[in-house]
Amino acid sequence: MGELNQLMLEMEERLEIALDNMEFGTDISADDIDVIRAACGKPKKRNDHVNPLLRDVINDFSAIFGGAK
């Protein structure tokens, strides 16, 4: 049970860092977003269902305007 407790404490610390980054306007990373999603039980959104041409436009837009990959 000690290992599970340690893992939960580490996850809580990492989540706190991610939330601080979001709340105080520092650069929030893709890893921060993944940690927040995991804590909420929400899977990463995927755009596999999107038309391939539209997916290229979305990826270009993200690259130009600094969106997460």
N, C-alpha and C positions, 0 to 999 in steps of 0.2 A: 504494500500500500504506500510505502514511502516514495517509491519511484513515481507512482501516479501523482502523488501530491506535489513532488518536485516539478513534474512536467506541467501540472496545472499552474503552479506559481510562475514558471518561466513564461507560459503562454499569457498569463495575466500581465506580467511585466512588459512583454512585447506588445500586447494590445494597448497598454497605457501609453507606451511610446508612440504608437501609430495614431492614437486618438489625440495626443498632445501635438503631433505634427500637423494633424488636420485642423485642430482647434486654433492653434496659434499662428497659422498661416505659413509655416515653414514648408519646404518642398515635401509633399507627400509622395512616396514612391509606390511603384506597383506592388512591392512587397508589403508595404503598409496596408494597401487596399486588400490584398489577399488575406492578411491577418484579420482585418475587420470582417471581411466576408466569412472567414472560417468561424470566427467567434459568434456570428449571427446565424450560422448554418445555411448561408446562401452560397450556391456554387458560382464560379466565375462565369460571367455571361460570354457566350461564344457567338460568333457570327458565321458559323458553318452553313446555316440555312439560307444565307444571303446569296443572291445572284453573284457569280464570280466577278463580273464587271463592276457591280456596285461595291463589292468587297474591296476591289482595288481602289475605288474612289474613296471609300472610308479609310483605308490604310494611308493613302496619300494625304488626306485631310488631317489624320492624326499625326503624320510625320511633319507636316507643315506647321500645325498649330500646337504641337507638343503634347498630344494625347498619349495615354498609356498604350503600349502594344498588347 
